[in-house]
Amino acid sequence: EIKLNVETIEGFSAHSDRGALMRFIDRISPRPDRVMVCHGESSKCLDLASSIHKQFNIDTYAPKNLETIRLR
């Protein structure tokens, strides 16, 4: 059994810039325990994941292209 919630966020663009994504993380409540950054160039995903971790103390992960993720 996987404890996972998938939420749809209306009015939120997948093409938001870094500032909009950081503001989004800042405003959500409660804050997530973990964030997976998986849309965009690898270096940009790693950089965003690092920034989220540093600013909000949230565990982050940026998987590699075509990497399989095991959820449990």
Biopython code that builds the backbone (N, CA, C, O; Angstrom):
import numpy as np
from Bio.PDB.StructureBuilder import StructureBuilder

atoms = [
    (1, "GLU", "N", (0.848, -1.176, 0.000)),
    (1, "GLU", "CA", (0.000, 0.000, 0.000)),
    (1, "GLU", "C", (0.893, 1.239, 0.000)),
    (1, "GLU", "O", (1.862, 1.329, 0.753)),
    (2, "ILE", "N", (0.546, 2.177, -0.851)),
    (2, "ILE", "CA", (1.295, 3.433, -0.941)),
    (2, "ILE", "C", (0.426, 4.553, -0.398)),
    (2, "ILE", "O", (-0.718, 4.725, -0.822)),
    (3, "LYS", "N", (0.968, 5.310, 0.534)),
    (3, "LYS", "CA", (0.260, 6.478, 1.055)),
    (3, "LYS", "C", (0.660, 7.665, 0.197)),
    (3, "LYS", "O", (1.739, 8.232, 0.366)),
    (4, "LEU", "N", (-0.223, 8.036, -0.731)),
    (4, "LEU", "CA", (0.090, 9.068, -1.706)),
    (4, "LEU", "C", (-1.166, 9.838, -2.045)),
    (4, "LEU", "O", (-2.222, 9.251, -2.279)),
    (5, "ASN", "N", (-1.052, 11.132, -2.070)),
    (5, "ASN", "CA", (-2.137, 11.986, -2.539)),
    (5, "ASN", "C", (-1.682, 12.671, -3.810)),
    (5, "ASN", "O", (-0.582, 13.221, -3.861)),
    (6, "VAL", "N", (-2.514, 12.643, -4.833)),
    (6, "VAL", "CA", (-2.253, 13.372, -6.064)),
    (6, "VAL", "C", (-3.312, 14.451, -6.156)),
    (6, "VAL", "O", (-4.508, 14.158, -6.157)),
    (7, "GLU", "N", (-2.881, 15.681, -6.233)),
    (7, "GLU", "CA", (-3.803, 16.810, -6.263)),
    (7, "GLU", "C", (-3.692, 17.541, -7.595)),
    (7, "GLU", "O", (-2.600, 17.671, -8.150)),
    (8, "THR", "N", (-4.810, 18.013, -8.101)),
    (8, "THR", "CA", (-4.831, 18.846, -9.292)),
    (8, "THR", "C", (-4.937, 20.293, -8.846)),
    (8, "THR", "O", (-5.795, 20.641, -8.035)),
    (9, "ILE", "N", (-4.069, 21.126, -9.374)),
    (9, "ILE", "CA", (-4.045, 22.534, -8.989)),
    (9, "ILE", "C", (-4.572, 23.346, -10.167)),
    (9, "ILE", "O", (-3.873, 23.538, -11.162)),
    (10, "GLU", "N", (-5.786, 23.811, -10.049)),
    (10, "GLU", "CA", (-6.410, 24.577, -11.122)),
    (10, "GLU", "C", (-5.728, 25.935, -11.284)),
    (10, "GLU", "O", (-5.370, 26.581, -10.299)),
    (11, "GLY", "N", (-5.555, 26.356, -12.525)),
    (11, "GLY", "CA", (-4.996, 27.674, -12.795)),
    (11, "GLY", "C", (-3.498, 27.772, -12.606)),
    (11, "GLY", "O", (-2.950, 28.875, -12.615)),
    (12, "PHE", "N", (-2.820, 26.648, -12.433)),
    (12, "PHE", "CA", (-1.374, 26.649, -12.221)),
    (12, "PHE", "C", (-0.724, 26.107, -13.479)),
    (12, "PHE", "O", (-1.038, 24.997, -13.907)),
    (13, "SER", "N", (0.177, 26.871, -14.078)),
    (13, "SER", "CA", (0.796, 26.486, -15.335)),
    (13, "SER", "C", (2.024, 25.612, -15.117)),
    (13, "SER", "O", (2.819, 25.861, -14.211)),
    (14, "ALA", "N", (2.173, 24.595, -15.945)),
    (14, "ALA", "CA", (3.379, 23.759, -15.911)),
    (14, "ALA", "C", (4.582, 24.529, -16.433)),
    (14, "ALA", "O", (5.716, 24.061, -16.329)),
    (15, "HIS", "N", (4.339, 25.699, -16.989)),
    (15, "HIS", "CA", (5.424, 26.523, -17.532)),
    (15, "HIS", "C", (5.721, 27.719, -16.638)),
    (15, "HIS", "O", (6.256, 28.724, -17.105)),
    (16, "SER", "N", (5.384, 27.621, -15.378)),
    (16, "SER", "CA", (5.676, 28.702, -14.432)),
    (16, "SER", "C", (7.182, 28.862, -14.283)),
    (16, "SER", "O", (7.938, 27.898, -14.407)),
    (17, "ASP", "N", (7.606, 30.092, -14.014)),
    (17, "ASP", "CA", (9.038, 30.318, -13.828)),
    (17, "ASP", "C", (9.455, 29.961, -12.410)),
    (17, "ASP", "O", (8.620, 29.652, -11.559)),
    (18, "ARG", "N", (10.758, 30.010, -12.170)),
    (18, "ARG", "CA", (11.322, 29.624, -10.878)),
    (18, "ARG", "C", (10.706, 30.419, -9.725)),
    (18, "ARG", "O", (10.382, 29.852, -8.682)),
    (19, "GLY", "N", (10.546, 31.725, -9.911)),
    (19, "GLY", "CA", (9.972, 32.568, -8.862)),
    (19, "GLY", "C", (8.563, 32.141, -8.500)),
    (19, "GLY", "O", (8.211, 32.078, -7.322)),
    (20, "ALA", "N", (7.753, 31.846, -9.514)),
    (20, "ALA", "CA", (6.373, 31.413, -9.261)),
    (20, "ALA", "C", (6.350, 30.073, -8.529)),
    (20, "ALA", "O", (5.520, 29.860, -7.645)),
    (21, "LEU", "N", (7.253, 29.178, -8.893)),
    (21, "LEU", "CA", (7.307, 27.875, -8.220)),
    (21, "LEU", "C", (7.741, 28.018, -6.765)),
    (21, "LEU", "O", (7.196, 27.349, -5.887)),
    (22, "MET", "N", (8.720, 28.888, -6.505)),
    (22, "MET", "CA", (9.174, 29.105, -5.127)),
    (22, "MET", "C", (8.071, 29.773, -4.294)),
    (22, "MET", "O", (7.883, 29.426, -3.128)),
    (23, "ARG", "N", (7.349, 30.720, -4.880)),
    (23, "ARG", "CA", (6.232, 31.361, -4.165)),
    (23, "ARG", "C", (5.135, 30.343, -3.870)),
    (23, "ARG", "O", (4.521, 30.372, -2.804)),
    (24, "PHE", "N", (4.894, 29.446, -4.819)),
    (24, "PHE", "CA", (3.892, 28.407, -4.609)),
    (24, "PHE", "C", (4.262, 27.545, -3.403)),
    (24, "PHE", "O", (3.427, 27.308, -2.530)),
    (25, "ILE", "N", (5.501, 27.079, -3.353)),
    (25, "ILE", "CA", (5.956, 26.262, -2.217)),
    (25, "ILE", "C", (5.819, 27.050, -0.918)),
    (25, "ILE", "O", (5.415, 26.497, 0.105)),
    (26, "ASP", "N", (6.154, 28.334, -0.957)),
    (26, "ASP", "CA", (6.092, 29.181, 0.238)),
    (26, "ASP", "C", (4.669, 29.304, 0.779)),
    (26, "ASP", "O", (4.471, 29.423, 1.988)),
    (27, "ARG", "N", (3.676, 29.277, -0.116)),
    (27, "ARG", "CA", (2.291, 29.542, 0.280)),
    (27, "ARG", "C", (1.473, 28.302, 0.615)),
    (27, "ARG", "O", (0.431, 28.419, 1.259)),
    (28, "ILE", "N", (1.910, 27.129, 0.201)),
    (28, "ILE", "CA", (1.068, 25.957, 0.463)),
    (28, "ILE", "C", (1.128, 25.562, 1.939)),
    (28, "ILE", "O", (2.168, 25.638, 2.592)),
    (29, "SER", "N", (-0.026, 25.141, 2.427)),
    (29, "SER", "CA", (-0.119, 24.757, 3.827)),
    (29, "SER", "C", (-1.079, 23.578, 3.934)),
    (29, "SER", "O", (-2.188, 23.644, 3.405)),
    (30, "PRO", "N", (-0.687, 22.531, 4.590)),
    (30, "PRO", "CA", (0.624, 22.334, 5.209)),
    (30, "PRO", "C", (1.679, 22.073, 4.140)),
    (30, "PRO", "O", (1.368, 21.620, 3.038)),
    (31, "ARG", "N", (2.912, 22.362, 4.479)),
    (31, "ARG", "CA", (4.016, 22.121, 3.550)),
    (31, "ARG", "C", (4.226, 20.616, 3.392)),
    (31, "ARG", "O", (4.052, 19.852, 4.341)),
    (32, "PRO", "N", (4.598, 20.207, 2.194)),
    (32, "PRO", "CA", (4.848, 18.772, 1.985)),
    (32, "PRO", "C", (6.134, 18.322, 2.683)),
    (32, "PRO", "O", (7.030, 19.127, 2.938)),
    (33, "ASP", "N", (6.207, 17.039, 2.982)),
    (33, "ASP", "CA", (7.428, 16.463, 3.552)),
    (33, "ASP", "C", (8.498, 16.306, 2.484)),
    (33, "ASP", "O", (9.692, 16.422, 2.762)),
    (34, "ARG", "N", (8.055, 16.040, 1.246)),
    (34, "ARG", "CA", (8.974, 15.803, 0.137)),
    (34, "ARG", "C", (8.435, 16.439, -1.134)),
    (34, "ARG", "O", (7.224, 16.537, -1.334)),
    (35, "VAL", "N", (9.362, 16.871, -1.993)),
    (35, "VAL", "CA", (9.002, 17.419, -3.300)),
    (35, "VAL", "C", (9.866, 16.730, -4.352)),
    (35, "VAL", "O", (11.084, 16.637, -4.202)),
    (36, "MET", "N", (9.228, 16.249, -5.418)),
    (36, "MET", "CA", (9.956, 15.668, -6.537)),
    (36, "MET", "C", (9.882, 16.657, -7.699)),
    (36, "MET", "O", (8.794, 17.033, -8.135)),
    (37, "VAL", "N", (11.038, 17.070, -8.192)),
    (37, "VAL", "CA", (11.122, 18.013, -9.310)),
    (37, "VAL", "C", (11.454, 17.200, -10.553)),
    (37, "VAL", "O", (12.555, 16.662, -10.674)),
    (38, "CYS", "N", (10.498, 17.111, -11.476)),
    (38, "CYS", "CA", (10.691, 16.176, -12.597)),
    (38, "CYS", "C", (10.219, 16.742, -13.931)),
    (38, "CYS", "O", (9.786, 15.984, -14.798)),
    (39, "HIS", "N", (10.291, 18.044, -14.111)),
    (39, "HIS", "CA", (9.873, 18.629, -15.379)),
    (39, "HIS", "C", (10.883, 19.697, -15.766)),
    (39, "HIS", "O", (10.996, 20.722, -15.092)),
    (40, "GLY", "N", (11.614, 19.465, -16.840)),
    (40, "GLY", "CA", (12.597, 20.438, -17.307)),
    (40, "GLY", "C", (13.965, 19.811, -17.504)),
    (40, "GLY", "O", (14.143, 18.605, -17.338)),
    (41, "GLU", "N", (14.932, 20.655, -17.863)),
    (41, "GLU", "CA", (16.303, 20.182, -18.052)),
    (41, "GLU", "C", (16.862, 19.682, -16.725)),
    (41, "GLU", "O", (16.540, 20.214, -15.663)),
    (42, "SER", "N", (17.696, 18.664, -16.799)),
    (42, "SER", "CA", (18.241, 18.035, -15.597)),
    (42, "SER", "C", (18.918, 19.038, -14.672)),
    (42, "SER", "O", (18.672, 19.032, -13.465)),
    (43, "SER", "N", (19.768, 19.897, -15.226)),
    (43, "SER", "CA", (20.493, 20.862, -14.383)),
    (43, "SER", "C", (19.541, 21.842, -13.712)),
    (43, "SER", "O", (19.761, 22.237, -12.567)),
    (44, "LYS", "N", (18.492, 22.235, -14.414)),
    (44, "LYS", "CA", (17.504, 23.163, -13.845)),
    (44, "LYS", "C", (16.695, 22.482, -12.746)),
    (44, "LYS", "O", (16.385, 23.102, -11.729)),
    (45, "CYS", "N", (16.354, 21.213, -12.945)),
    (45, "CYS", "CA", (15.622, 20.466, -11.918)),
    (45, "CYS", "C", (16.462, 20.321, -10.656)),
    (45, "CYS", "O", (15.964, 20.518, -9.547)),
    (46, "LEU", "N", (17.733, 19.978, -10.825)),
    (46, "LEU", "CA", (18.629, 19.839, -9.671)),
    (46, "LEU", "C", (18.774, 21.158, -8.929)),
    (46, "LEU", "O", (18.762, 21.190, -7.699)),
    (47, "ASP", "N", (18.909, 22.241, -9.678)),
    (47, "ASP", "CA", (19.060, 23.559, -9.064)),
    (47, "ASP", "C", (17.800, 23.960, -8.297)),
    (47, "ASP", "O", (17.890, 24.470, -7.180)),
    (48, "LEU", "N", (16.631, 23.733, -8.891)),
    (48, "LEU", "CA", (15.377, 24.069, -8.215)),
    (48, "LEU", "C", (15.184, 23.199, -6.974)),
    (48, "LEU", "O", (14.779, 23.699, -5.924)),
    (49, "ALA", "N", (15.470, 21.914, -7.085)),
    (49, "ALA", "CA", (15.345, 21.017, -5.930)),
    (49, "ALA", "C", (16.261, 21.470, -4.797)),
    (49, "ALA", "O", (15.863, 21.459, -3.632)),
    (50, "SER", "N", (17.476, 21.864, -5.135)),
    (50, "SER", "CA", (18.425, 22.344, -4.127)),
    (50, "SER", "C", (17.918, 23.617, -3.456)),
    (50, "SER", "O", (18.018, 23.760, -2.238)),
    (51, "SER", "N", (17.378, 24.533, -4.240)),
    (51, "SER", "CA", (16.854, 25.790, -3.688)),
    (51, "SER", "C", (15.668, 25.549, -2.765)),
    (51, "SER", "O", (15.567, 26.170, -1.707)),
    (52, "ILE", "N", (14.775, 24.654, -3.158)),
    (52, "ILE", "CA", (13.618, 24.328, -2.314)),
    (52, "ILE", "C", (14.096, 23.743, -0.990)),
    (52, "ILE", "O", (13.591, 24.103, 0.073)),
    (53, "HIS", "N", (15.066, 22.845, -1.060)),
    (53, "HIS", "CA", (15.589, 22.228, 0.163)),
    (53, "HIS", "C", (16.233, 23.274, 1.075)),
    (53, "HIS", "O", (15.980, 23.289, 2.279)),
    (54, "LYS", "N", (17.055, 24.140, 0.508)),
    (54, "LYS", "CA", (17.760, 25.149, 1.310)),
    (54, "LYS", "C", (16.804, 26.173, 1.919)),
    (54, "LYS", "O", (16.931, 26.523, 3.092)),
    (55, "GLN", "N", (15.853, 26.649, 1.125)),
    (55, "GLN", "CA", (14.972, 27.713, 1.604)),
    (55, "GLN", "C", (13.884, 27.213, 2.543)),
    (55, "GLN", "O", (13.522, 27.906, 3.494)),
    (56, "PHE", "N", (13.354, 26.013, 2.285)),
    (56, "PHE", "CA", (12.192, 25.546, 3.039)),
    (56, "PHE", "C", (12.466, 24.313, 3.904)),
    (56, "PHE", "O", (11.581, 23.848, 4.623)),
    (57, "ASN", "N", (13.683, 23.788, 3.834)),
    (57, "ASN", "CA", (14.055, 22.594, 4.603)),
    (57, "ASN", "C", (13.113, 21.417, 4.304)),
    (57, "ASN", "O", (12.678, 20.703, 5.207)),
    (58, "ILE", "N", (12.818, 21.240, 3.025)),
    (58, "ILE", "CA", (11.970, 20.148, 2.546)),
    (58, "ILE", "C", (12.867, 19.161, 1.802)),
    (58, "ILE", "O", (13.716, 19.569, 1.010)),
    (59, "ASP", "N", (12.683, 17.873, 2.053)),
    (59, "ASP", "CA", (13.419, 16.866, 1.290)),
    (59, "ASP", "C", (12.998, 16.955, -0.170)),
    (59, "ASP", "O", (11.808, 17.007, -0.479)),
    (60, "THR", "N", (13.979, 16.972, -1.063)),
    (60, "THR", "CA", (13.680, 17.079, -2.490)),
    (60, "THR", "C", (14.415, 15.998, -3.261)),
    (60, "THR", "O", (15.411, 15.444, -2.797)),
    (61, "TYR", "N", (13.902, 15.711, -4.448)),
    (61, "TYR", "CA", (14.534, 14.739, -5.320)),
    (61, "TYR", "C", (14.278, 15.143, -6.760)),
    (61, "TYR", "O", (13.156, 15.495, -7.123)),
    (62, "ALA", "N", (15.322, 15.093, -7.581)),
    (62, "ALA", "CA", (15.209, 15.371, -9.010)),
    (62, "ALA", "C", (15.679, 14.121, -9.758)),
    (62, "ALA", "O", (16.879, 13.946, -9.970)),
    (63, "PRO", "N", (14.751, 13.253, -10.160)),
    (63, "PRO", "CA", (15.152, 12.016, -10.832)),
    (63, "PRO", "C", (15.783, 12.289, -12.197)),
    (63, "PRO", "O", (15.505, 13.303, -12.838)),
    (64, "LYS", "N", (16.626, 11.372, -12.619)),
    (64, "LYS", "CA", (17.250, 11.461, -13.940)),
    (64, "LYS", "C", (16.229, 11.082, -15.002)),
    (64, "LYS", "O", (15.231, 10.426, -14.704)),
    (65, "ASN", "N", (16.477, 11.495, -16.238)),
    (65, "ASN", "CA", (15.610, 11.169, -17.358)),
    (65, "ASN", "C", (15.445, 9.648, -17.470)),
    (65, "ASN", "O", (16.430, 8.910, -17.463)),
    (66, "LEU", "N", (14.213, 9.197, -17.572)),
    (66, "LEU", "CA", (13.827, 7.788, -17.698)),
    (66, "LEU", "C", (14.119, 6.947, -16.460)),
    (66, "LEU", "O", (14.039, 5.720, -16.515)),
    (67, "GLU", "N", (14.455, 7.588, -15.349)),
    (67, "GLU", "CA", (14.694, 6.852, -14.106)),
    (67, "GLU", "C", (13.377, 6.306, -13.563)),
    (67, "GLU", "O", (12.362, 7.003, -13.568)),
    (68, "THR", "N", (13.397, 5.081, -13.104)),
    (68, "THR", "CA", (12.229, 4.466, -12.477)),
    (68, "THR", "C", (12.204, 4.856, -11.005)),
    (68, "THR", "O", (13.225, 4.791, -10.321)),
    (69, "ILE", "N", (11.047, 5.257, -10.529)),
    (69, "ILE", "CA", (10.884, 5.676, -9.138)),
    (69, "ILE", "C", (10.021, 4.638, -8.427)),
    (69, "ILE", "O", (8.922, 4.320, -8.879)),
    (70, "ARG", "N", (10.518, 4.124, -7.332)),
    (70, "ARG", "CA", (9.738, 3.180, -6.525)),
    (70, "ARG", "C", (9.109, 3.959, -5.371)),
    (70, "ARG", "O", (9.807, 4.609, -4.592)),
    (71, "LEU", "N", (7.796, 3.885, -5.274)),
    (71, "LEU", "CA", (7.065, 4.544, -4.196)),
    (71, "LEU", "C", (6.611, 3.495, -3.201)),
    (71, "LEU", "O", (6.011, 2.484, -3.567)),
    (72, "ARG", "N", (6.904, 3.751, -1.946)),
    (72, "ARG", "CA", (6.379, 2.859, -0.913)),
    (72, "ARG", "C", (6.318, 3.537, 0.404)),
    (72, "ARG", "O", (5.899, 2.931, 1.391)),
]
sb = StructureBuilder()
sb.init_structure("model")
sb.init_model(0)
sb.init_chain("A")
sb.init_seg("    ")
for serial, (resi, resn, name, xyz) in enumerate(atoms, 1):
    if name == "N":
        sb.init_residue(resn, " ", resi, " ")
    sb.init_atom(name, np.array(xyz, "f"), 0.0, 1.0, " ", f" {name:<3s}", serial, name[0])
structure = sb.get_structure()
